[in-house]
């Protein structure tokens, strides 16, 4: 057997498997609350993991990482969105199993209440379609960026700024005006992610600048 081909053969199932894990992690860390809503499980750690795995920037990072580990840009351009599509499907299948997307009963307390309510397939399909479109639009771009980020030249390093930039924007938009709106732990998590992304962006910028100076001297 040609062992050099083994990593390439494993690339597709490995990437799709990671997509499934990322997709189910967010909803699996929630449960039905007493008031009828959803609450996180696993204490503070579970809450933080749920927040991060459900954030848009982490899904963008997934597509970028798939492209980065691909050996060719041609594979990255379809495997990255395919991974996101699988992640979206896994996410909504778990949500469906948790009792989401149930039609509302017209008669309170009637036979259509609770888990016996019919599934609102239209609502579920609409939500999935929106995210699938996003995966098919941005997945190829993120995957291609990840593949080209392996280039040791300055422009390759600068592509690493894409995920930190997305994280900063995402976290800034998610930060509530009132710390009590989503809880202080949520606000602290978003702030830590934002600061970490800024530090990562600064480090990448320094590395890219050093690579540019080195290239000029050669």
Backbone torsions as a table, in degrees:
resi	resn	phi	psi	omega
1	UNK	NA	140.0	177.7
2	UNK	-83.2	103.1	-173.6
3	UNK	-67.0	-21.0	-178.7
4	UNK	-69.1	-18.8	-179.5
5	UNK	-89.5	-14.0	-176.6
6	UNK	-59.1	-46.2	178.6
7	UNK	-59.2	-39.2	179.7
8	UNK	-66.7	-38.3	179.5
9	UNK	-67.3	-32.2	-178.9
10	UNK	-85.3	-10.9	-173.8
11	UNK	-60.3	-48.4	-175.8
12	UNK	-65.2	-54.2	179.0
13	UNK	-62.4	-33.8	179.2
14	UNK	-66.0	-45.5	-179.6
15	UNK	-64.8	-43.0	179.9
16	UNK	-67.1	-34.3	177.4
17	UNK	-65.7	-42.5	176.6
18	UNK	-62.8	-37.6	176.8
19	UNK	-60.3	-40.9	177.5
20	UNK	-63.4	-44.1	-179.7
21	UNK	-61.3	-46.7	179.4
22	UNK	-62.9	-39.7	-178.6
23	UNK	-65.3	-39.4	-175.5
24	UNK	-88.0	-17.9	-173.6
25	UNK	-62.0	-44.7	-177.7
26	UNK	-61.2	-58.4	-178.1
27	UNK	-68.1	-29.0	-180.0
28	UNK	-68.3	-20.7	179.0
29	UNK	-89.5	18.3	176.4
30	UNK	-125.3	160.5	177.2
31	UNK	-147.6	168.4	-179.7
32	UNK	-68.2	129.1	178.2
33	UNK	-89.5	166.1	-179.1
34	UNK	-62.3	-36.2	-178.0
35	UNK	-80.9	5.1	178.0
36	UNK	96.4	-10.8	178.8
37	UNK	-88.2	-154.5	179.0
38	UNK	-119.0	146.1	175.4
39	UNK	-136.7	154.7	-178.4
40	UNK	-82.1	157.9	178.6
41	UNK	-118.5	165.1	177.8
42	UNK	88.6	12.7	178.2
43	UNK	70.1	-158.3	-179.0
44	UNK	-58.9	-38.7	-179.7
45	UNK	-64.2	-45.8	178.0
46	UNK	-60.9	-37.9	179.5
47	UNK	-65.4	-43.1	-180.0
48	UNK	-66.2	-44.4	179.1
49	UNK	-61.9	-40.4	177.5
50	UNK	-61.4	-44.6	-179.2
51	UNK	-62.0	-45.9	-176.4
52	UNK	-69.6	-43.5	-177.6
53	UNK	-69.9	-21.5	179.9
54	UNK	-94.5	-6.5	-177.5
55	UNK	-77.1	148.1	-179.4
56	UNK	-63.4	-34.9	-177.0
57	UNK	-66.3	-31.8	179.9
58	UNK	-70.3	-32.2	176.6
59	UNK	-72.4	-35.9	174.4
60	UNK	-64.5	-39.6	177.5
61	UNK	-64.1	-34.5	177.1
62	UNK	-61.4	-47.9	179.4
63	UNK	-63.9	-40.6	178.6
64	UNK	-63.2	-43.4	-179.4
65	UNK	-65.4	-38.4	177.2
66	UNK	-61.0	-43.8	177.3
67	UNK	-64.7	-36.3	-177.9
68	UNK	-65.5	-39.7	-177.5
69	UNK	-83.7	-12.6	177.3
70	UNK	-68.5	146.3	-179.7
71	UNK	-85.6	-10.5	-179.4
72	UNK	-143.1	147.0	177.3
73	UNK	-65.7	-30.2	180.0
74	UNK	-65.2	-37.1	176.9
75	UNK	-72.8	-39.6	-178.0
76	UNK	-61.3	-33.8	-173.7
77	UNK	-69.1	-21.2	176.5
78	UNK	-113.0	-27.6	-178.3
79	UNK	-74.1	-35.7	178.4
80	UNK	-61.9	-51.2	177.2
81	UNK	-66.0	-33.3	177.8
82	UNK	-62.5	-39.0	178.0
83	UNK	-64.1	-40.9	178.1
84	UNK	-67.0	-39.4	178.7
85	UNK	-61.3	-44.1	178.1
86	UNK	-64.4	-40.7	179.3
87	UNK	-62.3	-42.5	178.5
88	UNK	-62.9	-45.1	179.3
89	UNK	-60.8	-43.6	179.6
90	UNK	-63.9	-41.3	179.6
91	UNK	-58.6	-49.9	-175.2
92	UNK	-75.7	-26.8	174.6
93	UNK	-67.1	-38.3	175.9
94	UNK	-66.5	-43.1	178.0
95	UNK	-60.3	-38.4	177.6
96	UNK	-64.4	-42.8	178.3
97	UNK	-65.6	-23.1	178.9
98	UNK	-85.6	1.8	177.4
99	UNK	97.1	8.0	176.9
100	UNK	-74.9	165.6	176.1
101	UNK	62.4	37.8	173.7
102	UNK	-95.0	140.9	179.1
103	UNK	-69.4	148.9	-179.9
104	UNK	-79.9	138.2	177.1
105	UNK	-77.6	136.5	178.7
106	UNK	-77.1	-20.7	-179.5
107	UNK	-116.9	106.3	179.5
108	UNK	-57.3	131.6	-179.9
109	UNK	81.4	1.3	-178.5
110	UNK	-78.5	-176.1	-176.7
111	UNK	-68.2	-11.2	-178.1
112	UNK	-92.8	6.5	-177.3
113	UNK	-75.8	162.3	171.5
114	UNK	66.1	-147.0	-175.1
115	UNK	-68.6	-15.5	-179.7
116	UNK	-79.4	-8.3	178.9
117	UNK	-63.8	144.6	177.4
118	UNK	-67.3	153.6	-178.9
119	UNK	-78.9	133.8	175.7
120	UNK	-85.7	82.6	-176.1
121	UNK	-62.7	-32.5	179.9
122	UNK	-62.7	-43.4	178.9
123	UNK	-64.8	-43.3	-179.7
124	UNK	-65.0	-45.8	-179.6
125	UNK	-63.9	-37.4	179.0
126	UNK	-64.7	-43.8	179.4
127	UNK	-64.9	-43.6	-179.8
128	UNK	-64.4	-40.1	-178.4
129	UNK	-62.2	-41.0	179.7
130	UNK	-59.2	-46.8	-178.6
131	UNK	-73.8	-31.1	175.6
132	UNK	-65.5	-39.7	176.5
133	UNK	-61.5	-44.0	176.9
134	UNK	-60.2	-39.5	179.2
135	UNK	-65.6	-39.9	-178.1
136	UNK	-75.3	-24.5	179.6
137	UNK	-84.6	-50.1	-174.2
138	UNK	-92.3	-22.9	-179.8
139	UNK	-57.1	-49.4	178.8
140	UNK	-61.1	-37.9	-179.9
141	UNK	-66.2	-45.3	-179.8
142	UNK	-68.4	-39.6	178.2
143	UNK	-64.4	-43.5	177.8
144	UNK	-63.4	-41.7	177.7
145	UNK	-61.5	-41.0	178.7
146	UNK	-64.2	-39.5	179.1
147	UNK	-65.0	-42.5	-179.1
148	UNK	-76.7	-16.7	178.9
149	UNK	-68.5	-14.0	177.8
150	UNK	-75.1	-12.1	178.3
151	UNK	-66.4	124.8	-177.1
152	UNK	-72.9	-7.6	179.0
153	UNK	-73.2	165.7	-174.1
154	UNK	-53.7	-41.1	-177.5
155	UNK	-66.5	-28.3	175.6
156	UNK	-66.7	-43.4	177.7
157	UNK	-64.7	-37.6	-178.8
158	UNK	-65.2	-27.0	177.1
159	UNK	-65.2	-22.0	176.4
160	UNK	-68.0	-12.4	178.1
161	UNK	-74.7	-13.7	-173.8
162	UNK	-62.2	-50.9	-177.7
163	UNK	-65.7	-46.8	175.7
164	UNK	-57.7	-37.7	179.0
165	UNK	-64.2	-43.1	177.9
166	UNK	-63.2	-40.0	-180.0
167	UNK	-63.6	-43.1	180.0
168	UNK	-62.7	-45.9	179.6
169	UNK	-64.4	-45.6	-179.1
170	UNK	-61.1	-47.4	-178.4
171	UNK	-67.8	-35.6	179.2
172	UNK	-66.4	-36.8	178.9
173	UNK	-73.5	-29.0	-178.1
174	UNK	-82.2	-23.2	-177.6
175	UNK	-61.4	119.9	179.7
176	UNK	-75.8	157.3	177.4
177	UNK	-72.1	-31.5	-179.8
178	UNK	-109.0	118.3	-179.6
179	UNK	-56.7	-23.1	-179.5
180	UNK	-84.4	-4.7	-176.4
181	UNK	-64.3	-49.6	179.9
182	UNK	-118.7	7.1	-179.7
183	UNK	97.4	147.2	-177.4
184	UNK	-66.0	-33.1	179.7
185	UNK	-63.0	-38.0	177.5
186	UNK	-63.9	-45.9	179.4
187	UNK	-62.4	-43.1	178.9
188	UNK	-63.0	-39.5	179.3
189	UNK	-62.6	-46.9	179.7
190	UNK	-63.0	-38.8	179.3
191	UNK	-66.0	-41.8	178.9
192	UNK	-63.6	-43.2	178.8
193	UNK	-62.5	-42.1	-178.4
194	UNK	-65.9	-43.7	178.8
195	UNK	-64.9	-42.5	178.8
196	UNK	-61.7	-40.9	178.9
197	UNK	-64.2	-39.6	178.4
198	UNK	-65.6	-40.6	178.0
199	UNK	-65.8	-40.7	178.0
200	UNK	-63.5	-41.2	178.8
201	UNK	-63.6	-39.8	178.4
202	UNK	-64.5	-42.2	179.3
203	UNK	-63.8	-43.1	179.3
204	UNK	-63.8	-39.6	179.1
205	UNK	-62.2	-41.7	178.8
206	UNK	-64.2	-44.1	-179.9
207	UNK	-63.7	-41.7	179.0
208	UNK	-64.2	-39.0	178.5
209	UNK	-65.6	-40.9	178.1
210	UNK	-65.8	-38.4	178.1
211	UNK	-64.5	-38.1	178.8
212	UNK	-65.8	-42.6	178.4
213	UNK	-64.0	-39.9	178.5
214	UNK	-64.0	-40.7	-179.6
215	UNK	-65.0	-34.0	179.9
216	UNK	-70.6	-31.9	-178.4
217	UNK	-75.5	-24.1	-178.4
218	UNK	-76.0	NA	NA
